[in-house]
Amino acid sequence: MEITYKAVGINETAEWGDYDHLMQKWEGLGKSMAKNLIREMRDNKDFQKYVFNPTHKLVFINYEGFKSFIEWKTRNRFK
């Protein structure tokens, strides 16, 4: 089963996507790295609200939440 987001309005943009769309937004991000980062987001109580898994194969990732997680991870890299 493949779910494709289609904007309803001209100015509407997607806020959620799967691994493939996340990798398109973040060039250079590979699928294995994306999965590792999403696993870390799921394990962190501050960021788990940005990842939905309605089934074991289907995942929805909030793009702004992912960006916030990357910024947080960068700030806390050496702590």
C-alpha positions in Angstrom: 0.0 0.0 0.0 1.4 3.4 -1.0 0.0 6.6 0.4 0.7 9.8 -1.5 0.1 13.3 -0.1 -1.6 15.7 -2.5 -2.1 19.3 -1.6 -5.6 20.5 -1.6 -4.9 24.2 -2.1 -2.2 26.0 -4.1 -0.3 27.3 -1.0 -0.7 24.1 1.0 2.4 22.1 1.8 2.9 18.8 3.5 3.8 18.8 7.2 4.2 15.0 7.5 5.8 12.4 5.3 7.5 9.0 5.3 11.2 8.1 5.1 11.4 8.7 1.3 9.9 12.2 1.5 12.1 13.1 4.5 15.2 12.1 2.5 14.0 14.3 -0.4 13.7 17.3 2.0 17.1 16.6 3.6 19.5 15.9 0.7 22.3 13.5 1.7 20.2 11.8 4.4 20.3 8.0 3.7 17.5 5.6 4.7 19.5 3.8 7.4 20.5 7.1 9.0 16.9 8.4 8.8 15.6 5.3 10.5 18.3 5.6 13.3 17.3 9.2 13.9 13.6 8.4 13.9 14.3 5.6 16.4 16.1 8.2 18.6 13.1 10.5 18.3 10.7 7.7 19.4 12.9 7.0 22.4 13.0 10.7 23.5 9.8 11.8 25.3 10.2 15.4 24.0 10.2 14.3 20.3 8.1 11.1 20.2 4.9 13.1 19.4 6.5 13.9 16.0 6.5 10.3 14.8 3.3 8.2 14.2 3.3 4.5 13.4 -0.3 3.5 12.6 1.0 0.1 11.4 4.4 -1.6 11.7 5.3 -0.6 8.1 3.7 2.8 7.9 5.4 5.8 9.4 4.5 9.5 9.4 7.2 12.0 10.4 6.6 15.7 11.2 9.1 17.8 9.2 9.3 20.6 11.8 9.6 18.1 14.6 12.5 16.4 12.8 14.2 19.8 12.2 13.8 20.6 15.9 15.3 17.2 16.8 18.3 17.7 14.6 18.9 21.2 16.1 18.5 19.7 19.6 20.9 16.9 18.8 23.4 19.3 17.4 23.3 21.5 20.5 23.7 18.5 22.8 26.3 16.6 20.8 29.2 16.9 23.2 27.3 17.0 26.6 
